[in-house]
Amino acid sequence: MYLTKEEEKALDGEYGEAVSLAMRVLCSLGDFFEAERLIPIQSAHISGVSYKTGGDALLTTLKKFSSLGSRTLIPATLNPGGVDLERWREMGVEETFFEKQKEIISLYERMGVFATCSCTPYEAGNIPARGAHVSFAESSAVAFINSYLNARTNRESGLSALASAITGKTPLYGLHLDENRLPTVRVKVNVALESPTHYGALGYLIGKDFGDAVPLIQSDNPLPLVEAKHLSSAAAASGAVALYYWGSVEVTENLEKIEIGKGEINEVFESFSLTGEPDVVMLGCPHYSIYELRRVAEIVEGKRVKTPLWIFTSRQVKCLGEQMGFVQKIERAGGKVFCDTCPIVAPLKGFSGLLTDSAKAAHYAPSMNKMEASLQPTEKCVKAALGSKQ
């Protein structure tokens, strides 16, 4: 991979061992993918935060970077960790886990990373400009910013995103190149998508059937932000979709075409089922927006939950939700609004049956938390928490 003289100096350690280490990571990545050169990036978003998934190995890696004096050169935000940093006891988390998690986040902060602890950085200040090159490591955010914001990123690892944050560079390959951003399959949607969860079911089908393809999705349904978030997260969870197109895009090649109707969407819902009643309802994977918090607050106002209702969002959105009274309405009803973590990377205990509006959470619940999962639209989930039968 070609390096400029400045990049060669960085690799050789003239700007410090931390920058040299980060450059070695990026050069290895670039050589593997046969990248022509490095390019500057606007921002980064770093995964590899939860002690549950990273363990002591993550701590060791971060201590190495931090001890070398690593500092971010560009704005960089952080994915969710394993606990709510203020309400971890309410989550049933052991103190030893909390201390390890706090140390991980402190190490990132010491390097200049903004501890947003959210999988929706575009709702917490890290909003790439149209066409901008960035380095994002959260799979749902990758699909969202490539597709909805028309920015450019590959599906990075936490380590490569951190290296990019330190150097301000990423290798030029994959979805940074025009030729790799062309649609490779056509998906015709012949059903009205009734809720964000239905968009998630659509994304789940596409990811499961097409892996890392670039689908052109043709539908009469609109694609608002919340719906795009659910679609992106599900397609990245069941497969490895990092870019999709919605609506009319000029295509010169004859693409494989599939059609998706009501029956296929219903099959996704039916594939997630519980043997009994849910013992917890969890929403916010990806993290809930202020619009989603408002909807839950409207449903529960003046009522009391009978099944635990846990909602996950970013601290920025929760703060706004408190200012607008949405969080108070939810918690007066007995629900809990958590930040800094999510249903996937938190060490959840004491639950066996999950009800969620997230296809991503339903997909990962069995493997990550040993829980059965049922998938339903938001309103049905919240009403189930209030005692309504499914």
Rosetta blueprint (number, residue, H / E / L):
1 M L
2 Y E
3 L L
4 T L
5 K H
6 E H
7 E H
8 E H
9 K H
10 A H
11 L H
12 D L
13 G L
14 E L
15 Y L
16 G L
17 E H
18 A H
19 V H
20 S H
21 L H
22 A H
23 M H
24 R H
25 V H
26 L H
27 C H
28 S H
29 L H
30 G H
31 D H
32 F H
33 F L
34 E L
35 A L
36 E L
37 R E
38 L E
39 I E
40 P E
41 I L
42 Q L
43 S L
44 A E
45 H E
46 I E
47 S L
48 G L
49 V L
50 S L
51 Y H
52 K H
53 T H
54 G H
55 G H
56 D H
57 A H
58 L H
59 L H
60 T H
61 T H
62 L H
63 K H
64 K H
65 F H
66 S H
67 S H
68 L L
69 G L
70 S L
71 R L
72 T L
73 L L
74 I L
75 P L
76 A E
77 T E
78 L E
79 N L
80 P L
81 G L
82 G L
83 V L
84 D L
85 L L
86 E L
87 R L
88 W H
89 R H
90 E H
91 M H
92 G L
93 V L
94 E L
95 E H
96 T H
97 F H
98 F H
99 E H
100 K H
101 Q H
102 K H
103 E H
104 I H
105 I H
106 S H
107 L H
108 Y H
109 E H
110 R H
111 M L
112 G L
113 V L
114 F E
115 A L
116 T L
117 C L
118 S L
119 C L
120 T L
121 P H
122 Y H
123 E H
124 A L
125 G L
126 N L
127 I L
128 P L
129 A L
130 R L
131 G L
132 A L
133 H E
134 V L
135 S E
136 F E
137 A L
138 E L
139 S H
140 S H
141 A H
142 V H
143 A H
144 F H
145 I H
146 N H
147 S H
148 Y L
149 L L
150 N L
151 A L
152 R E
153 T L
154 N L
155 R E
156 E L
157 S L
158 G H
159 L H
160 S H
161 A H
162 L H
163 A H
164 S H
165 A H
166 I H
167 T H
168 G L
169 K E
170 T E
171 P E
172 L L
173 Y L
174 G H
175 L H
176 H H
177 L L
178 D H
179 E H
180 N H
181 R L
182 L L
183 P L
184 T L
185 V E
186 R E
187 V E
188 K E
189 V E
190 N L
191 V L
192 A L
193 L L
194 E L
195 S L
196 P H
197 T H
198 H H
199 Y H
200 G H
201 A H
202 L H
203 G H
204 Y H
205 L H
206 I H
207 G H
208 K H
209 D H
210 F H
211 G L
212 D L
213 A L
214 V L
215 P E
216 L E
217 I E
218 Q E
219 S L
220 D L
221 N L
222 P L
223 L L
224 P L
225 L H
226 V H
227 E H
228 A H
229 K H
230 H H
231 L H
232 S H
233 S H
234 A H
235 A H
236 A H
237 A H
238 S H
239 G L
240 A L
241 V L
242 A L
243 L L
244 Y L
245 Y E
246 W E
247 G L
248 S L
249 V L
250 E L
251 V L
252 T L
253 E L
254 N L
255 L L
256 E E
257 K E
258 I E
259 E E
260 I E
261 G L
262 K H
263 G H
264 E H
265 I H
266 N H
267 E H
268 V H
269 F H
270 E H
271 S H
272 F L
273 S L
274 L L
275 T L
276 G L
277 E L
278 P L
279 D L
280 V E
281 V E
282 M E
283 L E
284 G E
285 C E
286 P E
287 H E
288 Y E
289 S L
290 I H
291 Y H
292 E H
293 L H
294 R H
295 R H
296 V H
297 A H
298 E H
299 I H
300 V H
301 E L
302 G L
303 K L
304 R L
305 V L
306 K L
307 T L
308 P L
309 L E
310 W E
311 I E
312 F E
313 T E
314 S L
315 R H
316 Q H
317 V H
318 K H
319 C H
320 L H
321 G H
322 E H
323 Q H
324 M L
325 G L
326 F H
327 V H
328 Q H
329 K H
330 I H
331 E H
332 R H
333 A L
334 G L
335 G L
336 K E
337 V E
338 F E
339 C L
340 D L
341 T L
342 C L
343 P L
344 I L
345 V L
346 A L
347 P L
348 L L
349 K L
350 G L
351 F L
352 S L
353 G E
354 L E
355 L E
356 T E
357 D L
358 S L
359 A H
360 K H
361 A H
362 A H
363 H H
364 Y H
365 A H
366 P H
367 S H
368 M H
369 N H
370 K L
371 M L
372 E E
373 A E
374 S E
375 L E
376 Q L
377 P L
378 T H
379 E H
380 K H
381 C H
382 V H
383 K H
384 A H
385 A H
386 L L
387 G L
388 S L
389 K L
390 Q L
